[in-house]
Amino acid sequence: MQESRLTIDPAEFKAALKPFARKGVKLGRVMVAFEGGFLSIESGDVVCVMRASGSWEGRATFKPSVLQALAKVPPVVNPIPLAYADGHLLLAGMTIPCEWQSTAKALVNDLLNP
């Protein structure tokens, strides 16, 4: 498996996640993907996009409560590291259980389930 490791500017991360911290926002399972230098995070009807650098060969999904906590209290390290390993996202010292789907499997799934 190819390594999936990104770095993100903390100011951009904090600004991009603000919509997830709003009161009354209804979130669902969180999906994280990376393409063309942009990291996207989707949950419910909310999507945010931020610049990131590195390599990310898949999609990760996890519980929305983790995203809401990150939106309220974002990491303070610079840059913010994000990596995938053994069923977990590693984000600035946090370990987040997740489900992982490789880019190739995600593409096949998207084609079969438009």
C-alpha positions as CSV (number, residue, x, y, z in Angstrom):
1,M,0.0,0.0,0.0
2,Q,1.3,3.5,-0.9
3,E,1.8,5.9,2.0
4,S,-1.0,8.4,2.7
5,R,0.4,11.4,4.5
6,L,-0.5,15.1,4.1
7,T,0.4,18.4,5.7
8,I,-2.1,21.2,6.2
9,D,-1.8,24.9,7.1
10,P,-3.4,25.4,10.5
11,A,-5.1,28.7,9.6
12,E,-6.6,27.2,6.5
13,F,-7.7,24.0,8.4
14,K,-9.4,26.1,11.1
15,A,-11.2,28.4,8.6
16,A,-12.4,25.5,6.5
17,L,-13.9,23.5,9.4
18,K,-15.9,26.5,10.8
19,P,-19.2,25.3,9.2
20,F,-19.0,22.0,11.0
21,A,-19.0,23.8,14.4
22,R,-22.3,25.7,13.8
23,K,-25.2,25.0,16.1
24,G,-27.9,23.0,14.6
25,V,-25.8,21.6,11.7
26,K,-26.8,18.0,10.9
27,L,-23.8,15.9,10.1
28,G,-23.5,12.3,8.9
29,R,-20.6,10.0,8.4
30,V,-17.5,12.0,7.6
31,M,-15.6,11.4,4.3
32,V,-12.1,12.7,3.8
33,A,-10.5,12.6,0.3
34,F,-7.5,14.3,-1.4
35,E,-7.1,15.2,-5.1
36,G,-5.1,17.8,-7.1
37,G,-3.6,19.4,-4.0
38,F,-7.0,19.8,-2.2
39,L,-8.3,18.0,0.8
40,S,-12.1,17.7,1.0
41,I,-14.1,16.8,4.1
42,E,-17.8,16.0,3.6
43,S,-20.5,15.3,6.3
44,G,-24.2,15.6,5.8
45,D,-24.9,18.6,3.5
46,V,-21.6,20.3,4.5
47,V,-18.4,20.2,2.4
48,C,-15.2,22.0,3.1
49,V,-12.0,22.2,0.9
50,M,-8.5,23.2,1.9
51,R,-5.1,23.1,0.3
52,A,-2.8,20.3,1.5
53,S,0.4,18.7,0.3
54,G,1.6,15.2,0.2
55,S,0.2,11.9,-1.1
56,W,-3.2,10.4,-0.2
57,E,-4.3,7.2,-1.9
58,G,-7.8,6.6,-0.7
59,R,-10.8,7.8,1.2
60,A,-11.4,7.7,5.0
61,T,-14.7,7.7,6.8
62,F,-15.3,8.2,10.5
63,K,-17.9,9.4,13.0
64,P,-19.2,13.0,12.9
65,S,-18.6,13.7,16.6
66,V,-14.8,13.7,16.0
67,L,-15.2,16.3,13.2
68,Q,-17.3,18.6,15.4
69,A,-14.7,18.4,18.1
70,L,-11.9,19.3,15.6
71,A,-14.0,22.2,14.3
72,K,-14.4,23.6,17.8
73,V,-10.8,23.0,19.0
74,P,-8.5,22.6,16.0
75,P,-4.9,21.4,16.4
76,V,-2.3,24.0,17.0
77,V,0.8,22.4,15.4
78,N,2.2,24.0,12.2
79,P,1.8,22.3,9.8
80,I,-0.9,19.9,10.8
81,P,0.1,16.4,9.9
82,L,-2.6,13.9,8.6
83,A,-1.8,10.3,7.9
84,Y,-3.5,7.0,7.5
85,A,-2.2,3.7,9.1
86,D,-3.9,0.5,10.1
87,G,-7.5,1.6,10.2
88,H,-6.8,4.9,11.8
89,L,-6.3,8.5,10.8
90,L,-3.4,10.2,12.7
91,L,-4.1,13.9,13.0
92,A,-1.7,16.1,15.0
93,G,-1.4,13.6,17.8
94,M,-5.0,12.3,17.7
95,T,-5.8,8.8,16.6
96,I,-9.2,8.5,14.9
97,P,-10.7,5.1,14.1
98,C,-11.8,5.0,10.4
99,E,-12.8,2.9,7.5
100,W,-10.4,3.1,4.5
101,Q,-11.1,2.6,0.9
102,S,-8.2,2.7,-1.6
103,T,-8.5,5.1,-4.5
104,A,-8.9,2.3,-7.0
105,K,-11.7,0.7,-5.0
106,A,-13.4,4.0,-4.5
107,L,-13.4,4.7,-8.3
108,V,-14.9,1.3,-9.0
109,N,-17.6,1.9,-6.3
110,D,-18.4,5.3,-7.8
111,L,-18.7,3.9,-11.3
112,L,-21.0,1.1,-10.1
113,N,-23.1,3.3,-7.8
114,P,-23.5,6.7,-9.5
